[in-house]
Amino acid sequence: MMLQQDHADDYVLATGETHTVREFVEKAFAVIGKEITWEGEEVDEVGIDQDGNTLVRVDPKYFRPTEVDLLLGDPAKARKELGWERKVDFDSLITEMVEADLESVAQENLKW
C-alpha cells in the first residue's frame, strides 16, 4: 500500500500498544511450556524456569545509550491514509516467532 501511493511518505506500522521485554520473554517461554520467574535486581536479575534452570540473564551491552521511558508506535497515519490495520496481535506474533525459530533449529539439526 505504501509503495502504491502517488507520493513517497513515511508511515509507522505498529500495534499502538507497549510491552516490556520481561513480558515478551515470559510469553515466548510460555509457548514452549516454560514458566519464568524472576530473581535478583537490575543487572543481576535472572529468569528461572520451574526446574530452577537459569534461562535468562540481563546483559548490559544491550542497553540503549539513552533509555527512553516509553516506546509506542502510532499507526494512525497508516490507518487513515492507507486503510492499514494490523492482522496479528502481540501473543500471536510471539507464538509465530518462537515456532519459526524452533522449525529453523530443527531444519539445521537435519543437516547434520
C-alpha positions in Angstrom: 0.0 0.0 0.0 2.8 2.4 0.8 4.6 1.8 -2.5 1.4 2.4 -4.5 0.9 5.9 -3.2 1.3 8.9 -5.6 3.9 10.5 -3.4 6.6 9.0 -1.1 5.9 9.4 2.6 6.8 7.9 5.9 4.3 5.6 7.7 4.5 3.9 11.1 3.2 0.3 11.2 2.7 -0.5 14.8 0.2 -2.0 17.2 -0.3 1.2 19.2 0.5 -1.0 22.3 3.5 -1.1 24.6 5.0 -4.2 26.0 8.1 -4.9 28.2 11.0 -7.1 27.4 10.0 -9.1 30.5 6.5 -9.6 29.1 7.9 -10.7 25.8 10.3 -13.2 27.5 7.6 -14.7 29.7 5.2 -15.2 26.7 7.9 -16.6 24.5 8.9 -19.2 27.0 5.2 -20.0 27.7 4.9 -21.1 24.1 7.2 -24.0 24.9 5.6 -24.7 28.2 8.2 -22.9 30.4 7.1 -20.6 33.2 9.7 -17.9 34.0 10.1 -16.4 37.5 12.4 -13.5 38.2 15.1 -13.3 40.9 17.6 -10.5 41.7 17.5 -6.9 40.6 18.7 -4.8 37.8 21.7 -6.2 36.0 21.8 -9.2 38.5 18.2 -10.2 37.6 17.7 -13.7 36.1 14.8 -15.6 34.7 14.4 -19.1 36.1 12.2 -21.9 34.9 10.1 -24.2 37.1 13.0 -26.6 37.3 15.4 -24.0 38.7 17.4 -23.5 35.5 18.5 -20.0 34.7 17.2 -19.3 31.2 17.6 -15.5 31.0 20.3 -13.1 32.1 20.4 -9.4 31.8 23.3 -8.2 29.6 24.1 -4.5 29.9 25.7 -4.4 26.4 22.2 -4.4 25.0 21.0 -1.4 27.0 20.2 1.7 24.9 22.7 4.5 25.3 19.9 6.8 26.3 17.0 5.0 27.7 13.5 6.2 26.9 10.6 6.0 29.2 8.1 4.8 26.6 8.3 3.3 23.2 5.0 3.4 21.5 4.3 3.4 17.7 1.3 5.4 16.5 -0.2 3.8 13.3 -2.9 6.5 13.0 -1.5 7.9 9.7 -1.2 4.5 8.1 -4.7 3.6 9.2 -6.1 6.9 8.0 -4.3 7.3 4.7 -3.8 3.6 3.7 -6.6 1.9 5.5 -4.0 -0.3 7.1 -4.9 -2.4 10.1 -2.7 -4.9 11.9 -3.6 -8.6 11.4 -1.5 -10.1 14.1 -1.8 -9.4 17.8 1.2 -9.5 20.3 0.6 -13.0 21.6 0.1 -14.4 18.1 3.3 -12.7 16.9 5.3 -14.2 19.7 3.9 -17.7 19.0 4.7 -17.3 15.3 8.3 -16.2 16.1 9.0 -18.9 18.6 7.6 -21.6 16.3 9.6 -20.3 13.3 12.8 -20.4 15.4 12.0 -24.0 16.6 11.4 -25.0 12.9 14.7 -23.4 11.9 16.6 -25.2 14.6 15.0 -28.5 13.6 16.0 -27.9 9.9 19.6 -27.1 10.9 19.7 -30.3 13.0 18.6 -32.3 10.0 21.6 -31.0 8.0 23.9 -32.6 10.5 
